[in-house]
Amino acid sequence: MSTPLYQLKAGLFKTLGHPARIRVLELLSERDRTVSELLPEIGIEPAHLSQQLAVLRRAGLVVASKEGATVRYSLTSSLVAELLGVVRRILAEVLSGQAEILQDLRAAETTRA
């Protein structure tokens, strides 16, 4: 019996559930990069970055290609970048709704005073 789609989705979201991995994907959505290019942007230890890249590779979200002694990472699909954009839009809507609630609460406080 195959794994249900909802479980596969949960696994993908679990993979995306680390800030360093999200940052790697954001940077790779701009252009392919080497580890040495990623390190200063991510701000974690090289060994930790290698671990995070390995998780992303196993999930099929990034691919590594060798250019001589250099390893260059890239997204496996432009859909990954699209997903990050959709998440950004969702967050903007959620935060906008929360800002409206905060304004209403502050207005209520002002009228009580």
DOVOVEX-324392 format. One record per atom (N, C-alpha, C): residue number from 1; atom name; x, y, z. Coordinates in pm, 1 decimal. Layout:
// DOVOVEX-324392
TIPA   kekol   vovo         px         py         pz
TIPA     NUM     CA          X          Y          Z
...
***
This chain:
// DOVOVEX-324392
TIPA   kekol   vovo         px         py         pz
TIPA       1      N       84.3     -118.1        0.0
TIPA       1     CA        0.0        0.0        0.0
TIPA       1      C       88.8      124.5        0.0
TIPA       2      N       55.6      222.1      -80.6
TIPA       2     CA      137.2      342.6      -90.1
TIPA       2      C      105.2      439.1       24.0
TIPA       3      N      198.6      529.9       48.8
TIPA       3     CA      181.3      629.6      153.9
TIPA       3      C       76.1      731.2      110.8
TIPA       4      N      -19.8      761.9      200.1
TIPA       4     CA     -122.0      861.1      164.5
TIPA       4      C      -58.9      997.3      135.6
TIPA       5      N     -121.0     1068.7       44.2
TIPA       5     CA      -69.2     1199.3        3.6
TIPA       5      C      -55.4     1295.3      120.6
TIPA       6      N     -151.2     1292.9      213.7
TIPA       6     CA     -143.5     1385.8      326.8
TIPA       6      C      -20.7     1359.2      412.8
TIPA       7      N       23.3     1233.6      421.5
TIPA       7     CA      144.9     1202.3      496.7
TIPA       7      C      268.7     1251.4      422.6
TIPA       8      N      268.8     1238.8      290.6
TIPA       8     CA      380.5     1290.6      211.2
TIPA       8      C      389.7     1442.4      224.3
TIPA       9      N      273.1     1508.8      222.6
TIPA       9     CA      271.1     1654.5      240.7
TIPA       9      C      326.1     1692.5      377.9
TIPA      10      N      283.7     1619.5      480.6
TIPA      10     CA      332.4     1647.1      615.7
TIPA      10      C      484.4     1631.6      622.2
TIPA      11      N      536.7     1530.6      554.6
TIPA      11     CA      681.7     1511.5      550.3
TIPA      11      C      752.6     1627.4      483.1
TIPA      12      N      693.6     1677.4      375.4
TIPA      12     CA      752.5     1792.9      307.1
TIPA      12      C      751.3     1915.0      398.2
TIPA      13      N      639.0     1938.9      464.6
TIPA      13     CA      631.8     2054.3      555.4
TIPA      13      C      726.7     2038.5      673.2
TIPA      14      N      747.7     1915.8      718.5
TIPA      14     CA      845.1     1892.0      825.7
TIPA      14      C      985.0     1930.3      777.3
TIPA      15      N     1015.9     1892.4      654.2
TIPA      15     CA     1145.4     1930.0      596.4
TIPA      15      C     1160.3     2081.4      590.4
TIPA      16      N     1052.9     2150.2      560.4
TIPA      16     CA     1056.2     2296.3      550.5
TIPA      16      C     1052.9     2363.3      687.5
TIPA      17      N     1039.1     2284.5      793.8
TIPA      17     CA     1021.2     2339.4      927.5
TIPA      17      C     1147.9     2381.0      999.4
TIPA      18      N     1248.8     2423.7      928.4
TIPA      18     CA     1372.5     2471.1      991.6
TIPA      18      C     1413.4     2602.3      926.0
TIPA      19      N     1438.7     2705.9     1006.8
TIPA      19     CA     1471.6     2837.4      949.4
TIPA      19      C     1591.3     2836.8      853.9
TIPA      20      N     1693.3     2758.9      885.1
TIPA      20     CA     1811.5     2755.2      797.2
TIPA      20      C     1775.7     2695.4      661.9
TIPA      21      N     1690.8     2593.6      661.6
TIPA      21     CA     1651.0     2532.1      534.8
TIPA      21      C     1567.9     2628.8      451.3
TIPA      22      N     1479.0     2701.1      515.9
TIPA      22     CA     1398.3     2800.2      443.9
TIPA      22      C     1489.8     2905.6      383.8
TIPA      23      N     1587.0     2952.5      461.0
TIPA      23     CA     1678.9     3055.4      410.6
TIPA      23      C     1760.3     3003.3      292.7
TIPA      24      N     1805.9     2879.1      300.6
TIPA      24     CA     1879.6     2818.1      188.9
TIPA      24      C     1792.6     2819.1       63.8
TIPA      25      N     1668.2     2774.8       78.0
TIPA      25     CA     1577.9     2769.7      -37.3
TIPA      25      C     1551.0     2909.1      -93.1
TIPA      26      N     1535.7     3007.4       -5.0
TIPA      26     CA     1515.7     3145.1      -52.6
TIPA      26      C     1635.6     3192.1     -134.9
TIPA      27      N     1754.6     3166.3      -85.1
TIPA      27     CA     1875.6     3208.6     -156.5
TIPA      27      C     1891.3     3134.5     -289.0
TIPA      28      N     1860.8     3005.0     -287.9
TIPA      28     CA     1873.1     2927.2     -411.8
TIPA      28      C     1763.8     2962.4     -511.5
TIPA      29      N     1654.3     3019.9     -464.5
TIPA      29     CA     1550.3     3062.6     -558.9
TIPA      29      C     1595.7     3185.9     -636.6
TIPA      30      N     1694.6     3257.5     -584.1
TIPA      30     CA     1751.8     3372.8     -655.4
TIPA      30      C     1850.7     3325.8     -762.2
TIPA      31      N     1938.0     3229.7     -722.4
TIPA      31     CA     2038.5     3175.3     -814.7
TIPA      31      C     2107.7     3057.3     -748.6
TIPA      32      N     2173.7     2974.9     -829.1
TIPA      32     CA     2252.1     2863.1     -776.1
TIPA      32      C     2366.8     2919.0     -693.4
TIPA      33      N     2406.3     2845.6     -589.5
TIPA      33     CA     2513.1     2892.6     -501.0
TIPA      33      C     2598.6     2776.9     -451.1
TIPA      34      N     2720.2     2812.0     -412.8
TIPA      34     CA     2810.8     2716.4     -349.0
TIPA      34      C     2794.1     2728.7     -197.6
TIPA      35      N     2849.6     2632.4     -125.0
TIPA      35     CA     2845.2     2638.5       21.6
TIPA      35      C     2912.7     2766.1       71.0
TIPA      36      N     3025.4     2801.0       10.6
TIPA      36     CA     3096.4     2921.8       55.8
TIPA      36      C     3015.0     3048.6       30.9
TIPA      37      N     2926.6     3046.3      -67.8
TIPA      37     CA     2838.5     3160.4      -91.2
TIPA      37      C     2719.9     3159.9        5.7
TIPA      38      N     2676.4     3041.5       45.0
TIPA      38     CA     2562.6     3029.8      136.7
TIPA      38      C     2600.2     3062.9      281.4
TIPA      39      N     2718.5     3022.3      323.6
TIPA      39     CA     2758.2     3035.9      463.8
TIPA      39      C     2739.0     3175.9      521.8
TIPA      40      N     2791.9     3281.9      459.1
TIPA      40     CA     2775.3     3414.6      521.2
TIPA      40      C     2629.4     3461.4      524.1
TIPA      41      N     2550.3     3412.9      430.7
TIPA      41     CA     2409.4     3453.2      424.5
TIPA      41      C     2325.3     3380.2      528.7
TIPA      42      N     2364.3     3257.8      562.3
TIPA      42     CA     2286.6     3175.3      654.4
TIPA      42      C     2331.3     3197.4      798.6
TIPA      43      N     2461.6     3213.4      818.3
TIPA      43     CA     2513.5     3242.7      951.8
TIPA      43      C     2514.9     3123.5     1046.8
TIPA      44      N     2541.5     3004.2      994.5
TIPA      44     CA     2556.0     2886.8     1080.0
TIPA      44      C     2689.9     2820.2     1049.4
TIPA      45      N     2727.7     2727.2     1134.2
TIPA      45     CA     2854.0     2655.5     1115.8
TIPA      45      C     2850.8     2572.9      987.0
TIPA      46      N     2965.1     2557.9      920.7
TIPA      46     CA     2970.3     2479.9      796.9
TIPA      46      C     2913.2     2338.8      810.4
TIPA      47      N     2943.7     2270.3      921.1
TIPA      47     CA     2892.5     2134.5      939.8
TIPA      47      C     2740.0     2134.6      949.4
TIPA      48      N     2685.9     2234.4     1017.0
TIPA      48     CA     2540.3     2244.0     1030.8
TIPA      48      C     2476.5     2273.1      895.1
TIPA      49      N     2538.1     2360.9      816.5
TIPA      49     CA     2486.0     2390.2      682.8
TIPA      49      C     2488.4     2264.6      596.1
TIPA      50      N     2595.8     2188.4      604.8
TIPA      50     CA     2604.4     2062.9      527.8
TIPA      50      C     2492.4     1967.5      565.6
TIPA      51      N     2461.6     1960.2      695.1
TIPA      51     CA     2351.0     1875.1      740.2
TIPA      51      C     2218.2     1922.4      681.4
TIPA      52      N     2196.0     2053.4      683.2
TIPA      52     CA     2070.2     2107.6      632.1
TIPA      52      C     2058.8     2086.0      481.4
TIPA      53      N     2169.1     2101.1      409.7
TIPA      53     CA     2168.4     2075.9      265.5
TIPA      53      C     2141.0     1928.6      236.7
TIPA      54      N     2193.1     1839.6      320.8
TIPA      54     CA     2168.6     1696.2      303.5
TIPA      54      C     2020.2     1664.3      321.9
TIPA      55      N     1956.6     1728.1      419.5
TIPA      55     CA     1812.7     1707.5      440.8
TIPA      55      C     1735.3     1753.2      317.6
TIPA      56      N     1771.2     1870.0      264.5
TIPA      56     CA     1703.3     1923.0      146.0
TIPA      56      C     1727.2     1835.7       23.5
TIPA      57      N     1846.9     1779.5       11.7
TIPA      57     CA     1876.4     1688.6     -100.3
TIPA      57      C     1792.8     1560.6      -88.6
TIPA      58      N     1789.7     1502.3       31.0
TIPA      58     CA     1712.3     1378.9       51.3
TIPA      58      C     1563.9     1400.5       22.1
TIPA      59      N     1515.1     1520.6       50.9
TIPA      59     CA     1373.9     1552.2       25.7
TIPA      59      C     1348.2     1581.6     -121.6
TIPA      60      N     1455.8     1592.2     -200.2
TIPA      60     CA     1440.7     1618.9     -342.5
TIPA      60      C     1413.4     1763.8     -376.2
TIPA      61      N     1446.7     1854.7     -283.3
TIPA      61     CA     1422.0     1997.1     -306.3
TIPA      61      C     1541.8     2068.4     -367.5
TIPA      62      N     1661.5     2017.2     -340.1
TIPA      62     CA     1782.3     2074.9     -399.9
TIPA      62      C     1866.0     1962.9     -460.0
TIPA      63      N     1951.8     2002.9     -552.2
TIPA      63     CA     2044.7     1910.0     -615.8
TIPA      63      C     2183.4     1973.4     -612.5
TIPA      64      N     2283.6     1888.4     -599.5
TIPA      64     CA     2422.3     1934.6     -598.3
TIPA      64      C     2489.5     1891.1     -727.3
TIPA      65      N     2568.2     1982.6     -784.5
TIPA      65     CA     2645.1     1947.2     -903.7
TIPA      65      C     2789.4     1992.7     -883.1
TIPA      66      N     2882.4     1906.9     -924.2
TIPA      66     CA     3024.6     1937.7     -907.3
TIPA      66      C     3076.7     2013.0    -1027.8
TIPA      67      N     3152.2     2117.6     -998.4
TIPA      67     CA     3224.8     2193.4    -1100.7
TIPA      67      C     3370.4     2194.9    -1057.5
TIPA      68      N     3444.9     2095.7    -1098.1
TIPA      68     CA     3582.0     2080.4    -1049.6
TIPA      68      C     3576.8     2039.8     -904.1
TIPA      69      N     3639.5     2119.4     -816.9
TIPA      69     CA     3639.2     2091.8     -673.4
TIPA      69      C     3522.2     2160.1     -602.7
TIPA      70      N     3446.8     2239.3     -676.8
TIPA      70     CA     3337.0     2317.2     -619.4
TIPA      70      C     3204.5     2245.0     -637.4
TIPA      71      N     3123.5     2246.9     -532.0
TIPA      71     CA     2988.6     2191.0     -538.7
TIPA      71      C     2890.0     2306.8     -541.5
TIPA      72      N     2804.8     2306.4     -642.4
TIPA      72     CA     2704.9     2412.1     -660.5
TIPA      72      C     2567.1     2352.9     -635.0
TIPA      73      N     2487.8     2423.3     -554.7
TIPA      73     CA     2353.0     2377.9     -521.2
TIPA      73      C     2249.4     2458.6     -598.1
TIPA      74      N     2142.0     2390.1     -634.8
TIPA      74     CA     2031.2     2456.9     -704.1
TIPA      74      C     1900.5     2388.9     -665.6
TIPA      75      N     1790.8     2459.9     -688.2
TIPA      75     CA     1658.7     2403.1     -663.6
TIPA      75      C     1629.1     2299.2     -770.6
TIPA      76      N     1555.3     2196.4     -734.9
TIPA      76     CA     1518.0     2094.7     -831.9
TIPA      76      C     1401.3     2139.7     -918.6
TIPA      77      N     1327.2     2239.3     -870.6
TIPA      77     CA     1210.0     2285.7     -944.4
TIPA      77      C     1181.2     2431.2     -910.4
TIPA      78      N     1135.7     2505.8    -1007.3
TIPA      78     CA     1095.4     2644.6     -982.2
TIPA      78      C      971.1     2648.9     -893.2
TIPA      79      N      901.8     2536.1     -880.3
TIPA      79     CA      784.1     2530.1     -793.2
TIPA      79      C      820.9     2552.1     -646.4
TIPA      80      N      944.2     2518.4     -609.2
TIPA      80     CA      989.7     2542.5     -471.5
TIPA      80      C      990.1     2692.5     -444.4
TIPA      81      N     1043.3     2770.1     -537.3
TIPA      81     CA     1043.7     2916.4     -522.7
TIPA      81      C      900.7     2969.9     -522.5
TIPA      82      N      816.4     2910.9     -604.7
TIPA      82     CA      676.7     2952.1     -609.1
TIPA      82      C      607.9     2924.5     -475.1
TIPA      83      N      637.2     2809.3     -415.3
TIPA      83     CA      581.0     2775.6     -285.4
TIPA      83      C      622.3     2878.4     -180.3
TIPA      84      N      748.8     2916.7     -180.6
TIPA      84     CA      796.4     3017.9      -85.7
TIPA      84      C      722.7     3150.1     -105.1
TIPA      85      N      694.6     3185.6     -229.7
TIPA      85     CA      618.9     3307.7     -257.6
TIPA      85      C      475.8     3298.5     -207.4
TIPA      86      N      414.5     3182.7     -223.4
TIPA      86     CA      277.0     3163.4     -174.9
TIPA      86      C      274.6     3173.8      -22.2
TIPA      87      N      370.8     3113.2       44.4
TIPA      87     CA      377.9     3121.2      190.1
TIPA      87      C      393.9     3266.5      233.8
TIPA      88      N      475.5     3342.1      162.8
TIPA      88     CA      494.8     3484.3      194.8
TIPA      88      C      361.6     3558.9      185.2
TIPA      89      N      284.4     3529.9       80.6
TIPA      89     CA      154.0     3596.3       63.7
TIPA      89      C       56.0     3555.0      173.3
TIPA      90      N       57.8     3427.8      211.2
TIPA      90     CA      -28.5     3381.2      320.1
TIPA      90      C        6.5     3454.6      449.5
TIPA      91      N      134.4     3462.4      480.6
TIPA      91     CA      177.6     3531.7      601.6
TIPA      91      C      137.4     3678.3      599.6
TIPA      92      N      149.0     3742.2      484.3
TIPA      92     CA      109.5     3883.1      473.5
TIPA      92      C      -38.6     3899.7      504.6
TIPA      93      N     -121.7     3808.2      453.9
TIPA      93     CA     -265.4     3815.7      481.9
TIPA      93      C     -294.7     3790.9      629.3
TIPA      94      N     -231.3     3691.0      687.4
TIPA      94     CA     -253.1     3658.9      828.8
TIPA      94      C     -210.4     3776.0      916.4
TIPA      95      N      -92.6     3828.7      890.5
TIPA      95     CA      -42.2     3939.3      971.3
TIPA      95      C     -124.7     4065.3      951.3
TIPA      96      N     -176.2     4085.0      831.3
TIPA      96     CA     -262.8     4199.5      805.5
TIPA      96      C     -389.5     4188.0      889.7
TIPA      97      N     -447.3     4068.7      895.3
TIPA      97     CA     -566.1     4047.0      977.5
TIPA      97      C     -538.2     4070.3     1124.5
TIPA      98      N     -420.9     4028.2     1170.5
TIPA      98     CA     -384.1     4049.6     1309.9
TIPA      98      C     -362.9     4197.3     1339.1
TIPA      99      N     -308.5     4271.1     1243.7
TIPA      99     CA     -288.3     4415.0     1261.6
TIPA      99      C     -422.8     4485.3     1275.1
TIPA     100      N     -520.9     4440.2     1197.4
TIPA     100     CA     -654.7     4499.5     1205.8
TIPA     100      C     -716.3     4473.7     1342.9
TIPA     101      N     -699.5     4353.7     1396.0
TIPA     101     CA     -751.0     4320.9     1529.0
TIPA     101      C     -683.1     4407.6     1633.5
TIPA     102      N     -552.6     4426.1     1622.0
TIPA     102     CA     -477.4     4509.6     1715.1
TIPA     102      C     -527.8     4653.5     1711.0
TIPA     103      N     -553.6     4704.5     1591.7
TIPA     103     CA     -608.0     4840.3     1579.6
TIPA     103      C     -743.3     4850.9     1648.0
TIPA     104      N     -828.9     4750.2     1629.3
TIPA     104     CA     -960.9     4750.5     1693.8
TIPA     104      C     -947.6     4749.2     1846.1
TIPA     105      N     -856.1     4668.4     1897.3
TIPA     105     CA     -834.6     4662.9     2041.6
TIPA     105      C     -785.8     4797.5     2095.9
TIPA     106      N     -693.5     4858.5     2024.3
TIPA     106     CA     -641.3     4988.9     2068.0
TIPA     106      C     -750.4     5095.3     2062.3
TIPA     107      N     -833.2     5089.9     1960.0
TIPA     107     CA     -944.1     5185.9     1949.1
TIPA     107      C    -1040.8     5166.3     2064.8
TIPA     108      N    -1069.7     5041.6     2101.5
TIPA     108     CA    -1158.8     5012.3     2214.1
TIPA     108      C    -1100.0     5064.8     2344.7
TIPA     109      N     -969.1     5052.6     2362.6
TIPA     109     CA     -901.9     5102.9     2482.2
TIPA     109      C     -915.2     5255.0     2489.0
TIPA     110      N     -900.5     5320.9     2376.5
TIPA     110     CA     -906.9     5467.6     2370.3
TIPA     110      C    -1047.1     5516.3     2408.6
TIPA     111      N    -1150.3     5446.7     2363.1
TIPA     111     CA    -1287.0     5490.1     2391.8
TIPA     111      C    -1324.4     5464.8     2537.3
TIPA     112      N    -1260.4     5369.7     2603.6
TIPA     112     CA    -1287.2     5341.3     2745.1
TIPA     112      C    -1220.8     5442.4     2837.2
TIPA     113      N    -1110.3     5497.6     2791.2
TIPA     113     CA    -1031.5     5587.1     2878.2
TIPA     113      C    -1096.4     5718.4     2901.7
***
